[in-house]
Amino acid sequence: QVQLVESGGGLVQPGGSLRLSCAASGFSFSLAFMSWYRQAPGKERELVATISPGGGSINYADSVKGRFTISRDNGKNTVYLQMNSLKVEDTAVYYCKAVFLTRVYWGQGTQVTVSS
């Protein structure tokens, strides 16, 4: 059974940092493209960052470049999103997504709220 379990969300002040984790199981994690998406209230889900299976190719949304860092540990079947210099507009539910062969898997999401 495939599982993607996000953790690390919470409430943080503007300018603060959070580190999200997504623990994967049930598929060959080291062969999967992994991404973080987010969805703010009333808005469509948007891509935040993507990392290739070996970690050699990474892409970010323009809105998070220079502030967020995606990484993965294939030995732990986990992908991370380090979020620094958080802004109020980063408030959203953050989702982990895996693409393995032709299959797409989503986690349940973790809430990130940036507020003073």
N, C-alpha and C positions, 0 to 999 in steps of 0.2 A: 504494500500500500504506500502510495506516494504521500509524503508529508513535507510541507514547508512551514516552519514555525518561526515567526518574527518575534523579536524581543528588543528591549532597549528604549522604547518610546517613553514619553513623559512630558512634563511641563518644564519649560526652561525659559529664562529671561532672554530678551534680545541680546545678541552678542555672545551667547553661551554656546555650549557644545553638547552633542549627544552622539553615541555610537550605537547604531542599529546592527543587530545580528539576525541572520536567517539560517536556521539549521535544517538541512535537507536529508531526506531518507527515501528509500524505495526506488531509486534510479541511479544511474551512473553519473554522479555529481561531477566528476572530473572531465566528463565529455559534454557537459551542458553549458550553454550560454546562460549567464545569470544577469538579472536586471533588477533595479529598484524603480518602482513607479510610486506616484503619489496622487491622491485625490482630495482636493479641498471641497468644502461644502458648496454645492451648487455649481461645481465645475467638473469638467471631464477628467478622467484619469490621464496623467501625463508621465512620460518617460523621464526619469531622473538620471540614471546612469546604467551602463551595460559593461560587462567584462566577459572576455572570451574564455573558453575552457582552460587554457594555460595561463591566462592573466596577461598575455602580451598585447592585447588590444582592448582599449578602454575608451568609452565615449561618455560625454556628459551633456546634459542640457545646458544651454547658455546661461540660464538663470542660476546655476549652481557651480559653474566653473570657478576654480580657485578657492572654493569654500568647502566643497564636499569631496570625499575620496572613497571610491569603491575598491574593495580588495576581496580576496578569497583565500581560503586555506583548504586545499583539496584533501589534505590528510584528515581534516575535521569535518568535511562536507558542509562548510559554512561560508557564507558570503557576508561581508560587512559593508556598512556605509558610515563613514566618519563624517559628521556634520559639524562644521565650525562656523563661527560668525553668523549664527542663526538670525533670521529676520522674521518678523510677524507673518510675512507672506509665505514662509515655509510651513506654516501650520497646515496639517493635512493628515490623512491616514496614509501610511507608507506600506507598500506591498512589495513582496519579493516574488519574482517570476523566474521560472526555469523553462528553457527550451531545450529539449533533449530529443534528437532525431526529429520526428514530425509532431511530437507532443509538447503541449504547453501546460504548465502547472502554475498555480497561484497559491500564495499563502493567504491567511485570513486578515492580515494587516495589523499594524501597530500605530496608535495615535501619537502624533507629535504636535504639541501645542507650544507656540512661542508667544509669550505674553509677559508684560510687566505687571 
